[in-house]
Structures are given as C-alpha cells and as structure tokens.
Amino acid sequence: MKTLALAYRQRENCSRWSAAFRKSRFLNKSKLVEDNNNKRKKGGRPKKSSVSRKSKTIGVCFSEPELYALRHRAAKVRLPLSVYCHDAVLSGVIKEPLKKEDIEILRELSAIGNNLNQLAKTAKFLSTKRLENKAQTVLEDIQTIINKLSDDWKNSKRKKL
C-alpha cells in the first residue's frame, strides 16, 4: 500500500498537469520567445528623435467665420488645415507647394543637364568640334527653359498669403 501511494505521488509530480511541470514548461517557452525576439531583424522605419517628433497637441478656438477663412486659405495653397496652421504659427509665411507640371519640368531640366554633362565629358575626352557644337545647342535650350520658368515663377508662383 505504501508503495502504491508513493507511486501515485511520483506520478502526480511528473504529470503534465502538475504545478512543477507547468512552471518548467512556462519558463522554457518564455526563454524561446526571448530568443526569437533577439534573433528577429528590426524592420521598418527608424523611430524619430523626441526633438523632431511632433507628438504634442494644443487646442485653438476659432469662430465660425475665422475657421471658414482658414479652411479657404489652406485649400487655396493646397495644404491640410493642420499643416497650414503649423506653418503660419511658426514661420508666419506659407509657401505654395510645387505643382505636378512644375515638378515634371524640373525633372526634364535635370535630365537635359545630365545629358549636357555627359556631352561635355565626351567632348573633353575626344576633343571634337561636333560634340562641342551639340553641347552648345543643348545649353541654349536649357537657357530658354530656365528663362521661361523664371518668368512664370516670378509672375505667379509662391505668393505670400
């Protein structure tokens, strides 16, 4: 009888429902989870520093006409209301973002500049008159585009509100 009771106790201690077994199993699982977390590669965007992170908010009250005027001004320069108010408070000057057409023109201008640079390098390397003449025509085209852009920019772009 004593041996049977002893056998039951030993069986109880080693069964998978005993407290000791559950505790050891939990500890083993937590070690595996910690090991997996350490082995994982960090992905995604790095966190911003607390200085550059915009995490604090303030509440500002406006009357109905004031809010309507702010929304109208923000829509006029194609900015969200929060960005418009942020820029207005900190700098006092709101600049209109570049239009898609302007960005495309600047991209084309950059491509032409790259081509001109390549032509200049090959002209220096080969020292041929033909390439120099070609580069001169490309340079004149760039000058006309720059003049056109600067006239448009002076007349209609980046108005202060």
Secondary structure as UniProt FT lines:
FT   HELIX           2..14
FT   TURN            16..17
FT   HELIX           19..39
FT   TURN            50..52
FT   HELIX           64..76
FT   TURN            77..78
FT   HELIX           81..90
FT   HELIX           100..126
FT   HELIX           129..156
//
